């Protein structure tokens, strides 16, 4: 007598799995509205003209201070910056997928800078700010003192929960006089 073993076809298995997924309660089915992953949308980058400035303390920086600026306007889209006094460069961006009011870290990496007044020497600056999900922001650097002008790679990083979620790099070139 012949024996018969029944193996369901792959098509039947897939059909059964699809039917079960459709019948599953909403809490067990995969969510279409999964939380957006933290990320940075870069709007533009380069040389900027800035409006009014307010200087505030920034302990984790070589100068010990930073400028809060308003009315930023891109004047040249570039990743190569001429290191000259008064030059401001950086980028405008939006943060997505981070809870409103959460803390993000803004880190500026640069070649070694040494403040001649204090002797303080650093290769980065760091500050914290409150995230505004989808709100437009500007982060940059202005060469306000000659010791700040250092040739090489400069990088602006935005970190959330200790992880870099956005970065913009520039190459600063010092002109030969």
C-alpha positions as CSV (number, residue, x, y, z in Angstrom):
1,X,0.0,0.0,0.0
2,X,1.3,3.4,-0.9
3,X,1.7,5.9,1.9
4,X,1.2,9.6,1.4
5,X,2.8,12.3,3.3
6,X,1.1,15.7,3.0
7,X,3.4,18.7,3.0
8,X,1.6,22.0,2.6
9,X,2.9,24.1,-0.3
10,X,4.8,27.3,0.5
11,X,1.9,29.2,-1.0
12,X,-0.5,27.8,1.6
13,X,2.0,28.7,4.4
14,X,2.3,32.3,3.2
15,X,-1.5,32.6,2.8
16,X,-2.1,31.3,6.3
17,X,0.5,33.7,7.8
18,X,-1.1,36.6,5.9
19,X,-4.6,35.6,7.2
20,X,-3.3,35.4,10.8
21,X,-1.7,38.8,10.5
22,X,-5.0,40.3,9.3
23,X,-6.9,38.7,12.2
24,X,-4.4,39.7,14.9
25,X,-5.6,42.3,17.4
26,X,-4.3,45.9,16.6
27,X,-1.9,45.8,19.6
28,X,-0.1,42.7,18.2
29,X,0.1,43.9,14.6
30,X,3.2,45.9,13.5
31,X,2.5,49.6,13.9
32,X,2.6,51.8,10.9
33,X,3.2,54.9,13.0
34,X,6.5,53.8,14.5
35,X,8.4,56.6,16.2
36,X,10.6,58.5,13.8
37,X,14.4,57.8,14.4
38,X,16.3,60.9,15.7
39,X,18.0,62.6,12.7
40,X,19.1,66.0,11.5
41,X,18.0,67.6,8.3
42,X,20.7,70.0,7.0
43,X,19.0,73.0,5.2
44,X,22.1,74.8,4.1
45,X,25.8,75.3,5.0
46,X,28.6,77.7,4.3
47,X,29.5,81.3,5.1
48,X,26.9,83.4,6.9
49,X,26.2,87.0,7.7
50,X,24.8,87.3,11.2
51,X,22.7,90.0,12.9
52,X,22.8,91.0,16.5
53,X,25.1,89.1,18.9
54,X,24.8,88.4,22.6
55,X,27.8,86.9,24.3
56,X,27.2,84.2,26.9
57,X,29.5,81.9,29.0
58,X,30.4,78.5,27.4
59,X,32.8,76.7,29.8
60,X,33.6,73.8,27.5
61,X,35.3,76.0,24.8
62,X,38.7,77.5,24.4
63,X,37.4,81.1,24.7
64,X,35.0,80.3,27.5
65,X,32.2,82.1,25.7
66,X,29.9,81.9,22.7
67,X,27.8,84.3,20.6
68,X,24.1,83.9,20.4
69,X,23.2,85.3,17.0
70,X,20.0,86.3,15.2
71,X,19.0,87.0,11.6
72,X,21.5,84.6,10.0
73,X,21.8,84.7,6.2
74,X,23.7,82.4,4.0
75,X,26.1,84.4,1.7
76,X,28.0,81.5,0.2
77,X,27.3,77.8,0.1
78,X,30.6,76.1,0.6
79,X,32.5,73.5,2.7
80,X,35.8,75.4,2.3
81,X,36.2,78.4,4.5
82,X,39.0,81.1,4.3
83,X,40.3,81.6,7.8
84,X,39.9,85.4,8.3
85,X,38.9,87.5,11.2
86,X,35.1,88.2,11.1
87,X,34.3,85.2,9.0
88,X,31.2,83.2,10.3
89,X,30.5,79.7,9.0
90,X,28.2,76.9,10.0
91,X,24.9,75.4,9.0
92,X,21.1,75.7,9.4
93,X,19.2,72.5,10.3
94,X,16.1,70.9,11.8
95,X,16.0,68.1,14.3
96,X,13.5,65.3,13.8
97,X,12.4,62.4,16.0
98,X,13.6,63.9,19.3
99,X,11.0,64.7,22.0
100,X,10.2,68.4,22.3
101,X,12.4,70.0,25.0
102,X,14.8,67.0,25.2
103,X,18.5,67.9,25.5
104,X,20.9,67.6,22.6
105,X,24.6,68.3,22.6
106,X,26.2,70.6,20.0
107,X,29.9,69.7,19.6
108,X,32.4,71.6,17.5
109,X,35.6,69.7,16.7
110,X,38.5,71.7,15.3
111,X,42.3,71.7,15.2
112,X,44.0,72.6,18.5
113,X,43.3,76.2,19.6
114,X,45.1,77.9,22.4
115,X,43.8,81.0,24.1
116,X,46.9,83.2,24.7
117,X,45.2,85.1,27.6
118,X,44.3,81.9,29.6
119,X,46.6,79.3,28.2
120,X,43.6,77.0,27.8
121,X,44.0,74.7,24.8
122,X,41.3,72.5,23.3
123,X,40.3,70.6,20.1
124,X,36.6,70.9,20.7
125,X,33.8,72.9,22.2
126,X,30.6,71.6,23.6
127,X,27.3,72.9,24.8
128,X,23.8,71.6,25.4
129,X,20.5,73.0,24.1
130,X,16.8,72.1,24.2
131,X,15.6,70.3,21.0
132,X,12.7,71.8,19.1
133,X,11.4,69.0,16.9
134,X,11.2,70.4,13.4
135,X,12.3,73.9,14.4
136,X,14.9,75.6,12.4
137,X,18.3,76.2,14.1
138,X,21.7,77.6,13.2
139,X,25.1,76.4,14.6
140,X,28.3,77.9,13.6
141,X,31.6,79.6,14.5
142,X,32.9,83.1,14.0
143,X,36.6,83.9,13.9
144,X,36.7,86.7,16.5
145,X,40.3,86.4,17.5
146,X,43.4,85.5,15.5
147,X,44.2,82.4,17.7
148,X,40.9,80.9,16.6
149,X,41.9,80.8,13.0
150,X,43.3,77.2,12.6
151,X,43.7,75.4,9.3
152,X,42.2,72.0,8.9
153,X,39.0,70.1,9.4
154,X,36.2,71.6,11.5
155,X,33.2,69.5,12.3
156,X,29.8,70.5,13.9
157,X,28.1,67.5,15.4
158,X,24.6,67.2,17.0
159,X,24.3,64.4,19.5
160,X,21.2,62.9,21.1
161,X,21.4,60.3,23.9
162,X,25.2,60.1,23.3
163,X,24.9,59.3,19.6
164,X,25.7,61.6,16.7
165,X,22.5,62.2,14.7
166,X,23.9,64.9,12.4
167,X,27.2,66.3,11.3
168,X,28.5,69.0,8.9
169,X,32.2,69.2,8.1
170,X,34.3,72.1,6.8
171,X,37.8,72.6,5.7
172,X,39.4,75.9,6.9
173,X,42.2,77.3,4.8
174,X,44.5,80.0,6.0
175,X,45.5,82.4,3.3
176,X,49.1,83.2,2.8
177,X,49.8,87.0,3.1
